Amino acid sequence: MINITIPTPNVTITKQDNPELSNLYGFTDFHLIPRDKGGIFMFYNDKKELLFVGKARKLRQRIKKHFEDTVSPIKMYRDEVAKIDVCIIEGPIHREIYETFIINELKAKYNVDKVFFK
């Protein structure tokens, strides 16, 4: 049996009410997310429920894309996201394993691929 533990987030950003700075859906701290690092990210709502898990070679670009493009799986639920956890994981195979594990262990609400629970 393989023992996998969910990594501790390296960066956490939260939605702000009435942000004064430029923002995307209330998030102003995207600059804290590394631009050139790979890893996984987790979107949570204000009840601390996991909404979506994703992986990326370049984290900041990918996370921002979820809030900007029209084909994101969470496009209908962007307003629900209240917190983003980011874990730096450089190896692509490790990112894949962690993403699949977290989706199924924490039962991410809006992930439809890689779901083994029903």
N, C-alpha and C positions, 0 to 999 in steps of 0.2 A: 504494500500500500504506500502510496506517495502522500506525504504530509505537506499540504500547502497552507500558508497563512496569508491573510490579506495584508499587503504592505501598509506601513504608516505613511500618510500623505506628507509630501515635501512642501506643498503649498496648498493653502485653503483660502478661497476668496468667497465673500458673501455679498448678497444683494443689499444695496442701500436704499432706504426710503428717501425719496426726493434728493437724489445726488446733485451736487453743485457742479461737478465736473462732467465732461463728455462721458457718456455711458452707453452700453448695450444692455437693454433690459434690466437696468439698475446696477450692473456690474461696472466698476470703474478701475479695478486693480488688475486688469489683464497683464500689465507690465511686470507683475510678480511671477508670472508663468514663464519659464524659460522658452526662448524663441528657437533654440537649436538643439533641444534635447527631446528624446523620445520617451514615451511612457503611456500610462493609462490615466483616464479621468473619469470621475463619477459625479453625476448631477443628482442633487438631493432637493426635496421640497422643504417647506418650513416645518413639517412634522417629522423631519429626519428620515423620511422614506426614500429609498434609492429609486430614482426614476430611470436613469440610463447610465450605461458604462460603455466607454469607447477607448480605442487605442490610437496612437499616432506616432509617426516618426518625428514630426515637429509639432509639439503640443499646442503652443499658443495659436498658430494658424488654424489648426483643426478645431479647437474649442470655439474660437471666434466664428468659424464657418457654420457651426451648428446654430448660431444666433443670427446669421446673415443670409444663408442660402435657402432656396425654396424646396430642396429635396431632402433636407435633414429629417431623420425619423422623429425628431422631437419638435418639428416646426409648429404643430398645433398645441404644444404644451410648454412653449418657452416661458410663458408667464409663471408657470409653476416652479421653475428652478429658483431656489433660494441660496444654494451653496454649491460650490464646485471644489472637489478634492482632486489634487493632482499628485501622482506618484511617478517619479523619474525611474524608468526601467529601460535601459539601453538595448538589451537584446530583443530582437523581433520575436523569437520563439517564446521567450519569457513573457513578453507583452500579451501574446496570444493566449498563453496558459492562464495568466492572471485574469485577463478579461473574461474568458469563458468560465473560470472558477467563480469569480465575483458575481457574474450574471446569475448563475445558478444557485450559489450559496445564499446570496442576499435577495434573490428573486426580483431583479430589476424590472420595474413596471413596463417600460416602453421598449425594451430590447426584444426583438422578435426572432432574430437569428441566434444560433448557439444556445437555444433554450432546451434544457432536458427535463424541466419540471412542467407539470400541467395541473 
